[in-house]
Amino acid sequence: MAGRAGGGDPPPRVFVDPQADECVARRLAMLEIDGRFALLHVGASTRWKVWEPARFARVNDYLWERHGLPSVILASPSEGHIVTAVTRAARHRPQVCTDFTLAETMALVARATLLLGNDSGPAHIAAAAGTPAAAIYGPADPRIWGLWTSAPHRIITPDIPEAEQCPRCLFDKCRVAPRCMDRVPVEQVTAALDGLMAEII
């Protein structure tokens, strides 16, 4: 699915601070990441937008076993519980970054081979940095809030029967625990990533 329309304007761009990029390069070397890697952004501004950590763990394992791509988890310090859940469920332990500044986060995103994340800021940073990205959308409508980019990308949405009349309501109409993110299976995400990898290598 293409990114949202920009009214004829070109997609936004971000520019990486050289000093921040040097810090990120040193950190990746410490983590023994010396080439391609997948960046997994496992958090979001609200828990209703967070894909299940155990599913992120399965994708982490899939990327390593299928594509030889190690993963780095990106999260904020307050999302440590999500990071712990992902790393505990993973067979191939991902590296973790939870203490980056915004400038360093932008540099990390720009260095990634691809980003997989929830509907949140880092996915849009990837779009603006030209980093291939796959974003999982639940309660928000990607036709409005989708990635605006010319870089390779995938928008992943739940399969919700039309009869259920899901309004993509930003959870203001189904206040009792929206389940749309639960309807995005691992296989749907790995298929999207396979397609993205085929496009960028």
N, C-alpha and C positions, 0 to 999 in steps of 0.2 A: 504494500500500500504506500502510495506516495505521501510525503509530508504535507502538512496543511498549506493552503495557498497563502502567499505573502503579498497579495495585491499587486503583483508585478514586480515588486522589489526583490533584489537578490537575497538569498539567505544570510542571516547574520554570521559574523566570523569572530573568533576569539584569537588573541595573539599571546603566545607563551612568553613569559618573562624568563630571560636567559639564566638569571641567578636561581630562580625556582626550578628550572629544568636541570641545572647542575645538581641541585639538592636531590631531585628525584632520581637522577642517574646514579648518584652515590647510594641512595637507599635501595634501588633495584639491584645494584651490584652486591650489597650486603645480603639481600634476599636470594642471591644467586639466580636472578632473572637477567639473562644476558642476550635475549633475543625476543622472539615473538611471545606475546602473552595475552590472555583474555582478562579483561577487567570486569568483575562482577559487582555491581552496586546492589546491595541486598536490603537497603533501607528505603524509607520514604517519609514524607511529611505527615502521613497518617497511617495507622496500621491497616486500614482498609485497602491501601494500595500496595501492601507488602505481599509478595508471593511467598509461599511456604518455604522456610529455610531448608527443609529436607529435600525439596525439589531443586533448589539451587545447588545443593550438595551433589545430587545426581547429575546435574548438568556439568558441574565441575569435573566429575569423574569421566563423563562422556567426552568432554573436550580434550582431556588428556589421552584417553584410550583410543579415540577415533582420529583425532587431529594432532596429537602430540603437543597440545597447547596447554602450558601451565596456567593456572589462574591466580589472580591477585584480587582479594576482596577489598572493596572500598566501602567504608562506613564511617559514621561519626562516632565519637566516644560514647554518646548516649545509646548507641545501637549495639553495644557489646553483647547483649543477650542474643541478638539475631546472629551475630558473627559466631558466637560460641555454638549455637545450634547448627549452623552450617558446617563448621569445622569438625564437630563431633560426628556428624552424619556422613562426612566425606571419607572415601577410601584413600584418595590421594589428597593429602593435606594441602590446602591452598595457603599462599602467603597472605598476610593481612596488613592493611594500612588504615589506621583510624585516627591519625594525628596530623594529617596534612592541612596546611593553610589552603585558602581558596586558590591562590596562585599555583601552589604545588599540585593541587587537585587538577587544575587545568593542564598542567604539564604532564601529569600522569596519564590523564585521559588522552592527550594528544599522542603519547608514546604507545598506547595500547594497540594491539592488532585489531581488536574489536571490543566493544562494550556490550554486556547484557545487563539490563537493569529494570527496575520498576519505573513507573511513571513519576519521574522526579528530576531534580536539577542536573545531575551528571549525564543523563541521557541527552539533555538539551545542550550541555557543554560539548558532548561528543559530536552532536549534529553540527554545531558551530565550528568545531575544530577540524571537521572533515574525517573524523574517526568512524569507521563502519560501526553501526549500532543496531541492537535489537531491543525494543522497549515493550514491556508487558503492561497493557492497559486493562483496568477493571472498571471502576465506577465512573471514570472520566471519559468523555467522548474524544477519541483521537482525531476525529474530523475537525475538532476545534483546537485540541491541545496536543496534537501529534507533532512529530519531529519535522522541523522545517530545515531541509538540507538537500544538497545535491549529491552527497556521499551515499554509498550503498547502505541501506538500512532496511529493517523489517519492523512492522508494527504487529504485535501479537495481542489478539483479543479473545475473550471467551466465546465459546459457541453457546449462545442462549436462544432457545426456541422462541420464535416470534410470538407464539401463543402466550408466553409469560409476560409480554409487554414490558420488557425492561426498558426504562426511560434513559439509561446512562445518566443517572441523576446526580452525580457527585454526592451520593448517599444521603440526599435530603428527602427522598421518598421511601427508601427502604431502610429505616433507621435501625432495624433489628438485625445487626450483623450481616451486612451484604456478603454474598457468597460468590460474587462474580470471579474473584481471583482464584477461588478453589476450582473453577471450571476451566482453567488453563493447564492441561496435562503436560508432563515432562516431554512426551513425544512431540507435541506441537512446537515446543520451544527448540528441541534439538533439530527438528526438521527445518525450522527457520534459520538456525545457525548453520546447518549444512549448506543451505542455499546461499547464505551470506559468505561462507568460506569459499564456496565455489566461484563466487563473483569476485572475490578480492585476491585470490592467489593465482 
